[in-house]
Amino acid sequence: MFALPELPYAYDALQPVMSDRTLHFHHDKHHAAYVKTLNDLLQAAGKSPSSLESVILEASKSVDRKLFNNAAQAWNHSFFWASMSERRERPAGELAGAINGAFGDLGGLAKAFVEEGVGHFGSGWVWLTAERGGGLKLRTTHDADDTLTQGETTPLLVCDLWEHAYYLDHQNDRKAFLAAWFDALPNWAFAAAQYAAAQGHGRPWRHPAPMPAPSAKMVGAG
C-alpha cells in the first residue's frame, strides 16, 4: 500500500504564496484523504500493485473512476510538492533555451502559464510539459486527470488549480495565486531533471513505490 509522502520542506517554507495553514490542510487533509481512499480501494479489491503509475494507467482504461480519481490525485499532489522549492530559482542550461524557444523568454512563459491556468474552467491542474521532439507546451487537465494518460509527454512542473490550493491565502483570486506561484515557487532544478529525462538522459520522476505490509506505516491500511 502507498504511504503519504512527507513534504520536501517545512510547512511554513512557501510563505507568503502558500501559508503553513494551507499546507497543513492541503497535504495533511486533502492529499492524505486521496491516499487513504486509494489504499482502501486496493485492499478491498485484493490488489498489490508495483507502482502508482500502473494503477493510474490500468484504471484509466476501466470504468472504475473512483480508483482512477484517487490514484491520480495522489500522484498529482506528490508531483506538485516536488514542483515547488523554498528557494527562488531561475531556469538555466538546456531548459532555459527550450523556454526561450517556445515562449520567447521566462516572462513569456509566466504570462502564458497564468493565462492558461486562469482560463481553465473548474478544478484541475496546469502543467508545463516536454513533448516528443523536445518542444515545451502548456496543458491543463480537469479534476484528477494528469499527463500520464496523454501519450509521449513528460511533465516538468504543475500547479494545482483546485480552490483548496489557494482559497485560504488568495480567496477566489486564482490569477493572483498563479502569478505569485510562478514568480516564487517553481523548482527549476526539478524541471531541468525532468526535461533531461525527456531527452533520454535519466528517468523521469516516479511516485514512491508502495510499502510492503505489515512493516510499513501506511495511510488507510488496517
C-alpha positions as CSV (number, residue, x, y, z in Angstrom):
1,M,0.0,0.0,0.0
2,F,1.0,3.6,-0.5
3,A,2.3,5.9,2.2
4,L,1.6,9.6,2.2
5,P,4.9,11.2,1.2
6,E,6.3,13.9,3.5
7,L,6.6,17.4,2.2
8,P,10.2,18.2,1.0
9,Y,10.2,21.4,3.0
10,A,8.8,22.8,6.2
11,Y,5.1,23.8,6.3
12,D,5.9,27.5,6.5
13,A,8.6,27.4,3.8
14,L,6.4,28.6,0.9
15,Q,5.0,31.7,2.6
16,P,3.6,34.1,1.7
17,V,2.4,32.4,-1.5
18,M,1.2,29.3,0.4
19,S,0.8,29.6,4.1
20,D,1.5,26.9,6.6
21,R,-2.2,26.7,7.3
22,T,-2.8,26.0,3.6
23,L,-0.1,23.3,3.5
24,H,-1.4,21.6,6.6
25,F,-4.9,21.4,5.1
26,H,-3.8,20.6,1.6
27,H,-1.2,17.9,2.5
28,D,-2.4,16.5,5.8
29,K,-6.1,16.5,4.9
30,H,-6.7,16.6,1.1
31,H,-3.7,14.6,-0.1
32,A,-3.9,12.2,2.8
33,A,-7.6,11.5,2.1
34,Y,-6.8,10.5,-1.5
35,V,-4.1,8.2,-0.4
36,K,-6.3,6.6,2.3
37,T,-9.1,6.0,-0.1
38,L,-6.7,4.7,-2.7
39,N,-5.4,2.2,-0.2
40,D,-8.8,1.2,0.9
41,L,-9.9,0.5,-2.7
42,L,-6.9,-1.5,-3.5
43,Q,-7.2,-3.5,-0.3
44,A,-10.9,-4.2,-0.9
45,A,-10.0,-5.4,-4.4
46,G,-7.1,-7.6,-3.2
47,K,-4.7,-5.7,-5.4
48,S,-1.0,-5.3,-4.6
49,P,0.3,-3.0,-7.4
50,S,4.0,-2.5,-8.1
51,S,3.6,1.2,-8.8
52,L,1.1,4.1,-8.6
53,E,1.7,4.8,-12.3
54,S,0.5,1.3,-13.2
55,V,-2.7,1.8,-11.1
56,I,-3.5,5.0,-12.9
57,L,-2.9,3.6,-16.3
58,E,-4.9,0.5,-15.7
59,A,-7.8,2.4,-14.0
60,S,-7.9,4.9,-16.9
61,K,-8.8,2.1,-19.2
62,S,-11.6,0.8,-17.0
63,V,-14.9,2.2,-15.7
64,D,-13.5,2.4,-12.2
65,R,-13.4,6.2,-12.0
66,K,-13.2,6.2,-8.2
67,L,-10.0,4.3,-8.3
68,F,-8.6,6.4,-11.1
69,N,-9.6,9.7,-9.4
70,N,-8.0,8.8,-6.1
71,A,-4.8,7.3,-7.6
72,A,-4.3,10.2,-10.0
73,Q,-4.9,12.8,-7.3
74,A,-2.4,11.0,-5.0
75,W,0.1,11.1,-7.8
76,N,-0.7,14.7,-8.9
77,H,-0.2,16.1,-5.4
78,S,3.1,14.3,-4.8
79,F,4.3,15.7,-8.1
80,F,3.0,19.2,-7.1
81,W,5.1,19.1,-3.9
82,A,8.2,18.2,-5.9
83,S,7.4,21.0,-8.4
84,M,8.0,23.7,-5.7
85,S,11.1,25.0,-3.9
86,E,11.5,27.1,-0.9
87,R,14.4,28.9,-2.7
88,R,13.5,31.3,-5.5
89,E,15.2,29.8,-8.7
90,R,15.6,30.5,-12.4
91,P,15.8,28.0,-15.2
92,A,19.2,27.5,-16.7
93,G,21.0,25.5,-19.4
94,E,19.1,23.5,-22.0
95,L,15.8,24.1,-20.2
96,A,16.2,27.8,-20.3
97,G,16.9,27.5,-24.0
98,A,13.8,25.5,-24.6
99,I,11.7,28.1,-22.7
100,N,13.2,30.8,-24.8
101,G,12.4,28.9,-28.0
102,A,8.8,28.1,-27.0
103,F,7.8,31.3,-25.2
104,G,10.3,34.0,-26.0
105,D,11.7,34.2,-22.5
106,L,10.8,33.3,-18.9
107,G,8.5,36.3,-18.8
108,G,6.6,35.0,-21.8
109,L,6.2,31.6,-20.1
110,A,5.0,33.2,-16.9
111,K,2.3,35.2,-18.8
112,A,1.2,32.1,-20.8
113,F,1.2,29.9,-17.7
114,V,-1.0,32.3,-15.7
115,E,-3.4,32.8,-18.7
116,E,-3.6,29.0,-19.2
117,G,-4.5,28.5,-15.5
118,V,-6.9,31.3,-15.3
119,G,-8.7,30.2,-18.5
120,H,-9.3,26.7,-17.1
121,F,-12.9,26.2,-16.1
122,G,-13.3,24.5,-12.7
123,S,-10.9,22.3,-10.8
124,G,-7.8,20.8,-12.3
125,W,-4.1,21.3,-12.9
126,V,-1.9,23.5,-15.2
127,W,1.2,21.7,-16.5
128,L,4.5,22.7,-18.2
129,T,5.4,19.6,-20.3
130,A,8.1,18.5,-22.7
131,E,6.7,17.0,-25.8
132,R,8.2,14.4,-28.1
133,G,10.9,16.2,-30.1
134,G,11.9,18.5,-27.3
135,G,9.4,21.3,-27.5
136,L,7.6,22.7,-24.5
137,K,3.9,23.0,-24.1
138,L,1.3,24.2,-21.5
139,R,-1.5,21.8,-20.8
140,T,-4.5,21.9,-18.4
141,T,-6.3,18.8,-17.1
142,H,-9.7,18.6,-15.4
143,D,-10.2,17.3,-11.9
144,A,-7.9,14.3,-11.3
145,D,-6.7,13.9,-14.9
146,D,-2.9,14.1,-15.4
147,T,-0.4,13.7,-18.1
148,L,0.3,10.0,-17.6
149,T,-2.5,9.1,-19.9
150,Q,-1.7,11.6,-22.6
151,G,0.9,9.8,-24.5
152,E,4.5,10.9,-25.2
153,T,4.7,13.9,-22.9
154,T,6.8,14.5,-19.8
155,P,5.6,16.8,-17.0
156,L,8.2,19.3,-15.9
157,L,6.1,21.4,-13.4
158,V,2.5,21.5,-12.2
159,C,0.4,23.9,-10.3
160,D,-2.9,22.9,-8.5
161,L,-6.0,24.8,-9.7
162,W,-8.4,23.3,-7.2
163,E,-9.6,26.0,-4.8
164,H,-8.3,24.3,-1.7
165,A,-4.8,25.1,-3.1
166,Y,-5.2,28.8,-2.8
167,Y,-8.5,29.9,-1.2
168,L,-7.2,30.4,2.4
169,D,-4.4,32.7,1.1
170,H,-5.8,34.3,-2.0
171,Q,-9.6,33.8,-1.7
172,N,-11.1,33.4,-5.2
173,D,-8.3,35.3,-6.9
174,R,-6.8,32.4,-8.9
175,K,-4.8,34.8,-11.1
176,A,-3.0,36.4,-8.2
177,F,-2.2,33.0,-6.8
178,L,-0.8,31.7,-10.1
179,A,1.3,34.9,-10.7
180,A,2.7,34.7,-7.2
181,W,3.3,31.0,-7.5
182,F,5.2,31.2,-10.8
183,D,7.3,34.1,-9.6
184,A,8.5,32.5,-6.4
185,L,7.9,28.7,-6.1
186,P,8.8,26.7,-9.2
187,N,11.5,24.1,-8.6
188,W,13.5,24.7,-11.8
189,A,16.2,22.2,-10.8
190,F,13.5,19.5,-10.7
191,A,12.1,20.8,-14.0
192,A,15.5,20.6,-15.6
193,A,15.9,17.0,-14.4
194,Q,12.5,16.2,-15.9
195,Y,13.5,17.9,-19.2
196,A,16.7,15.9,-19.3
197,A,14.8,12.7,-18.8
198,A,12.5,13.7,-21.7
199,Q,15.6,13.9,-23.8
200,G,16.7,10.4,-22.8
201,H,19.1,11.4,-20.0
202,G,17.9,9.6,-16.9
203,R,14.5,8.6,-15.8
204,P,11.6,10.9,-15.1
205,W,10.1,11.3,-11.7
206,R,8.1,8.4,-10.4
207,H,5.9,8.2,-7.3
208,P,7.4,6.4,-4.3
209,A,6.7,2.7,-4.6
210,P,4.2,1.0,-2.3
211,M,5.4,-0.1,1.0
212,P,5.2,-3.8,1.9
213,A,2.8,-4.8,4.7
214,P,2.8,-5.2,7.6
215,S,6.0,-3.4,8.5
216,A,5.2,-0.2,6.7
217,K,3.3,2.7,8.3
218,M,0.5,3.1,5.8
219,V,-2.3,5.5,5.2
220,G,-5.6,3.8,5.3
221,A,-4.3,0.3,5.9
222,G,-5.7,-1.8,8.7
